[in-house]
Amino acid sequence: MRRSANPAGRAAARRCCSAAASRNRSLGRAPGIGTRCLLLDEPFEGIAPVLSERLSEVLASLKGGDLTLLMSQSDMNHSRGLIDVEFTIERGANVVS
């Protein structure tokens, strides 16, 4: 297992950020490092409404490029305008596509 040169910095990073903040930070880094597929699990869950709007804007700006976005979402209110294809899965089976 590889360890960071600065364990204190790692611990501070874990303390200062909520799960939503950590998710947003990761999302912000992904396009800059050459990511071709971005897998998001409930990206709008647990974030403030103003951040939800901003996240929608950022994801919309990524559309049309060379990036594939795969998103799991239980509440489609935030993501309807962002997706090209929707699959509804219930109890492990694809019920609508």
N, C-alpha and C positions, 0 to 999 in steps of 0.2 A: 504494500500500500504506500503510495507516494504521499509525503507530508509536505506541507507548506513551510517555507523558510521562516514564516512569521506566525507561530501558533496563536499569539496574543491577538493579532489582526483577524484571524479566523474566528476566534471567540467573540470579538467585538462585533464582527459582521453578523453573527448569529443573534446576538442580543439586540441589535438596533433595528432589526427589520421584521415586520410582520410577514406572514405567508404571502399576503397580497403584494406587499412591497417587493419581496424577493422575486415573486413571479413577474412583476412588472419590470424589474431590473434585468432579469433574464431575457424577457421579450425584447427589451431595448438593445441588448447586446447581439442577439441572434442575427439580424440582417447584416450587421457589420463584419461578421466573421465568415462570410461566404456560405451561410446556411441555404440549402435548397429546399428543405422540407421542414416546416415548423409545425410541431404537434402540440396542441393546446388542450388541456383538460380543464374544462369549466373556467375559462379565462375571466369571465365577468362575475364569478362567485366571490362574495365577500369584499368587494371594493365599493368605494363611495360612488354615488351617481355621477359626480363630475369627472371622476377618473374613468368611469365606464364610458362616458361620452368621448373622452380623449382616446381611450383604447380603441373604440370603434373607428375614430378618425385615423389612427395609426394603422390599424389593420386594413382599412379601405385604401390607404395610400400604398400599401404593399401589393394590392391586387393588380393583376395584369403584368407583373414582372415575371422573373424566372423562379419565383418562390411558390411552392405548393403549401397550402395551409390546410391542415386537418384538425378539426375542432370537435370535441365532445361538449355538448351543451344540453342541460335539462330544461332550461328556460330560453326559448328562441327569441324573446322580445328584443334582446340586444344584438343578435347576430343575423336576423333575417336578411337585411340588406347587404350583408358581407359575403354570403355564400352563393355558389353557383349550383351545387348539387346537395340535396339533403337526403339523408337516410334516417329513418326512424327505427330504432331497435328497442324491442320490449322483450324482456326475459331471454335475451340472447338470440332472438330471431329478427330478421329484417322484415318489418311489417309494411313500410311505405318507402318508396324511393322515387 
